[in-house]
Amino acid sequence: MAEQRVEAVERALALLDCFSDGSESLSLAQLAERTQMYRSTILRLAGSLQRNGYLTRSADGQFRLGATLWRLGSQYERSFKLADYVRPVLADIAEQVDETAAYYIREGEHRICLYRHEPRQSLRHHQDEGAELPLDRGAGGHILTAYTTGTGEFYDKVRAAGFYISMGERNPQAAAVAVPVFGVHHQFMGALGVIAALSRTDEGRAEAIRDILLDRAAALSTALSGTSNHGGTTVPAVR
């Protein structure tokens, strides 16, 4: 089925997107520059947005976001459930690699396994949701530290690589791969990871898992209204 698009709606949304950089107000000239639309088109679209409360225009001609967006944003915030976004991604990853997939967040000086999905493998790494784990060991812990308080050459390399692979670092029988997930305004949210038996995970398989994680983390970051940017992979994996 062909994708259906309504040009007028997409242009109106493009006007609202002009404020995504945090601008409190924009002139007609600035909107025209950012959207590459004719000023007459902007005024026509802005009129509809103003009537429905999505934009306001002050006496000095400056456009600002309207109260309707605040109301919708508040409704979204109340209805937002991170699990609805993360759990399907974990299920997909676990199916792809046939290993345990998990999502971690930082809480003080520990990391919390917030969500996880078990694979079909009978021999697998098990860990309960809500488990408290160290920050200084394991792929997930290093990602969480690197994108929060981590300083120095080690964490610089983790951020430059955009992933971390550990081989028996926290658990001598487990390998782990983790990547960062971002939200609105590229705010770091957590670590997406895979935990696999070390006995069946060599360097090549770990890198294949990494590629799947980077792809799924980018999609998840987009779904969470962030910008996925895991950096380059030119820096060798930190182990």
C-alpha positions as CSV (number, residue, x, y, z in Angstrom):
1,M,0.0,0.0,0.0
2,A,1.4,3.4,-1.1
3,E,2.3,5.8,1.7
4,Q,-0.4,8.4,2.1
5,R,0.8,12.0,2.6
6,V,-1.1,15.2,3.1
7,E,1.2,18.0,2.0
8,A,-0.5,20.8,3.9
9,V,-0.4,18.9,7.1
10,E,3.3,18.1,6.7
11,R,4.1,21.7,5.9
12,A,2.2,22.8,9.1
13,L,4.2,20.3,11.1
14,A,7.4,21.6,9.6
15,L,6.5,25.1,11.0
16,L,6.1,23.7,14.4
17,D,9.4,21.8,14.1
18,C,11.2,25.1,13.6
19,F,10.9,25.6,17.4
20,S,12.6,22.2,18.2
21,D,15.9,23.9,18.8
22,G,14.4,25.7,21.8
23,S,13.6,29.0,20.2
24,E,11.0,30.8,22.2
25,S,9.9,33.0,19.3
26,L,10.6,33.2,15.6
27,S,9.9,35.9,13.0
28,L,8.2,35.3,9.6
29,A,11.6,35.8,8.0
30,Q,13.1,33.1,10.2
31,L,10.3,30.7,9.6
32,A,10.7,31.2,5.8
33,E,14.5,30.7,6.1
34,R,14.1,27.5,8.1
35,T,11.3,25.9,6.0
36,Q,12.2,27.3,2.6
37,M,8.5,28.1,2.2
38,Y,7.0,31.3,0.7
39,R,5.9,33.8,3.3
40,S,2.4,33.7,1.9
41,T,2.3,29.9,2.5
42,I,3.6,30.3,6.0
43,L,0.9,32.9,6.8
44,R,-1.8,30.8,5.5
45,L,-0.7,27.7,7.5
46,A,0.0,29.8,10.6
47,G,-3.5,31.1,10.5
48,S,-4.9,27.6,10.8
49,L,-2.4,26.8,13.5
50,Q,-3.3,29.9,15.4
51,R,-7.1,29.3,15.3
52,N,-6.5,25.9,16.8
53,G,-4.1,27.1,19.5
54,Y,-0.9,25.6,18.1
55,L,0.7,28.9,17.4
56,T,0.3,32.5,18.7
57,R,1.5,35.7,17.2
58,S,2.4,38.7,19.3
59,A,2.0,42.4,18.5
60,D,5.6,42.6,17.3
61,G,4.9,39.9,14.7
62,Q,6.8,37.1,16.5
63,F,5.4,33.6,16.4
64,R,5.4,31.4,19.5
65,L,4.1,27.9,20.3
66,G,0.6,27.9,21.5
67,A,-1.1,26.4,24.6
68,T,-2.6,23.5,22.7
69,L,0.9,22.0,22.4
70,W,1.4,22.3,26.1
71,R,-1.9,20.5,26.7
72,L,-1.1,17.7,24.3
73,G,2.4,17.4,25.7
74,S,0.9,17.0,29.2
75,Q,-1.5,14.4,28.0
76,Y,1.4,12.5,26.4
77,E,3.5,12.7,29.5
78,R,0.7,11.2,31.6
79,S,0.2,8.4,29.1
80,F,3.8,7.7,28.3
81,K,5.1,4.3,29.4
82,L,8.7,3.5,28.6
83,A,8.0,-0.2,28.7
84,D,5.7,0.1,25.7
85,Y,8.7,1.2,23.6
86,V,11.4,-0.8,25.1
87,R,9.9,-4.3,25.5
88,P,9.1,-4.9,21.8
89,V,12.7,-3.9,21.0
90,L,14.1,-6.3,23.6
91,A,11.8,-9.1,22.2
92,D,13.1,-8.4,18.7
93,I,16.7,-8.4,19.7
94,A,16.4,-11.6,21.8
95,E,14.8,-13.3,18.8
96,Q,17.5,-12.1,16.4
97,V,20.5,-13.2,18.5
98,D,18.8,-15.9,20.6
99,E,20.4,-14.4,23.8
100,T,19.0,-12.4,26.7
101,A,18.3,-8.7,25.9
102,A,18.1,-6.1,28.6
103,Y,17.6,-2.4,29.2
104,Y,19.5,-0.7,32.1
105,I,19.2,2.7,33.8
106,R,21.5,4.3,36.3
107,E,20.3,4.9,39.9
108,G,22.9,6.5,42.0
109,E,26.0,4.5,42.1
110,H,24.4,1.3,40.7
111,R,22.6,0.2,37.5
112,I,19.2,-1.3,37.5
113,C,18.0,-4.0,35.1
114,L,14.7,-2.2,34.2
115,Y,13.5,-4.6,31.5
116,R,14.7,-7.9,30.0
117,H,13.6,-10.5,27.5
118,E,14.7,-14.1,27.6
119,P,15.7,-16.1,24.5
120,R,14.6,-19.6,23.4
121,Q,18.0,-20.9,24.5
122,S,17.8,-23.4,27.4
123,L,21.3,-22.4,28.5
124,R,21.0,-18.7,29.1
125,H,21.9,-15.9,31.5
126,H,19.2,-15.2,34.0
127,Q,18.6,-12.1,36.0
128,D,15.5,-10.6,37.5
129,E,14.0,-7.3,36.4
130,G,14.8,-4.7,39.1
131,A,18.1,-6.3,40.0
132,E,20.8,-3.9,41.2
133,L,24.2,-4.3,39.5
134,P,27.6,-2.5,39.8
135,L,28.4,0.3,37.5
136,D,32.2,-0.3,37.3
137,R,31.9,-3.8,35.6
138,G,30.1,-5.1,32.5
139,A,29.0,-3.5,29.3
140,G,25.9,-1.9,30.6
141,G,27.6,-0.4,33.5
142,H,30.3,1.2,31.4
143,I,27.8,2.7,29.0
144,L,25.7,4.2,31.8
145,T,28.8,5.7,33.4
146,A,30.3,6.9,30.1
147,Y,27.1,8.9,29.2
148,T,26.5,10.3,32.7
149,T,29.5,11.0,34.9
150,G,32.4,9.1,33.3
151,T,35.6,11.2,32.6
152,G,39.0,10.3,31.4
153,E,40.5,8.4,28.5
154,F,38.7,5.2,29.1
155,Y,35.2,6.7,28.9
156,D,36.3,9.0,26.1
157,K,36.9,5.9,24.1
158,V,33.6,4.3,25.1
159,R,31.7,7.4,23.9
160,A,33.8,7.7,20.7
161,A,33.0,4.0,19.9
162,G,29.4,4.3,20.9
163,F,29.3,0.8,22.3
164,Y,31.1,-1.5,24.8
165,I,31.9,-5.2,24.6
166,S,32.9,-7.1,27.7
167,M,34.1,-10.7,27.8
168,G,33.8,-12.3,31.2
169,E,34.3,-9.0,32.9
170,R,31.5,-9.1,35.5
171,N,30.5,-12.7,35.1
172,P,33.3,-15.1,34.0
173,Q,30.8,-17.2,32.1
174,A,29.1,-14.3,30.2
175,A,29.8,-11.9,27.4
176,A,27.9,-8.6,27.1
177,V,27.4,-5.9,24.6
178,A,25.7,-2.6,25.3
179,V,24.9,0.7,23.4
180,P,23.3,4.0,24.6
181,V,19.7,5.0,24.0
182,F,18.7,8.7,23.8
183,G,15.4,10.6,24.2
184,V,14.2,14.1,23.6
185,H,16.9,16.6,22.8
186,H,19.4,13.8,22.7
187,Q,19.1,13.3,26.4
188,F,20.8,10.0,27.5
189,M,18.2,7.6,28.8
190,G,19.7,4.2,29.3
191,A,21.7,1.3,28.0
192,L,20.4,-1.4,25.6
193,G,22.3,-4.6,25.9
194,V,22.7,-8.3,25.2
195,I,24.1,-10.9,27.7
196,A,25.3,-14.1,26.1
197,A,27.2,-17.2,27.2
198,L,30.9,-16.6,26.8
199,S,31.3,-20.2,25.5
200,R,29.4,-19.4,22.3
201,T,30.4,-15.8,21.9
202,D,33.7,-15.0,20.1
203,E,34.8,-11.6,18.8
204,G,33.0,-11.9,15.5
205,R,29.7,-12.8,17.1
206,A,30.0,-10.0,19.6
207,E,30.5,-7.5,16.8
208,A,27.4,-8.9,15.0
209,I,25.4,-8.5,18.1
210,R,26.8,-4.9,18.4
211,D,25.6,-4.1,14.9
212,I,22.0,-5.3,15.7
213,L,22.0,-3.3,19.0
214,L,23.2,-0.1,17.3
215,D,20.4,-0.5,14.7
216,R,17.7,-1.2,17.3
217,A,18.9,1.6,19.6
218,A,18.8,4.1,16.8
219,A,15.2,3.1,16.0
220,L,14.3,3.2,19.7
221,S,15.9,6.6,20.1
222,T,13.9,7.9,17.2
223,A,10.7,6.5,18.7
224,L,11.5,8.3,21.9
225,S,11.8,11.6,20.0
226,G,15.5,11.7,20.3
227,T,18.4,11.7,17.9
228,S,20.4,8.5,17.6
229,N,24.0,9.3,17.5
230,H,26.2,6.5,18.6
231,G,29.4,8.0,17.3
232,G,31.7,6.2,14.8
233,T,32.9,2.7,15.1
234,T,36.4,3.6,13.9
235,V,37.7,3.3,17.5
236,P,38.4,-0.3,18.3
237,A,36.0,-2.0,20.7
238,V,36.9,-1.4,24.3
239,R,37.2,-4.7,26.1
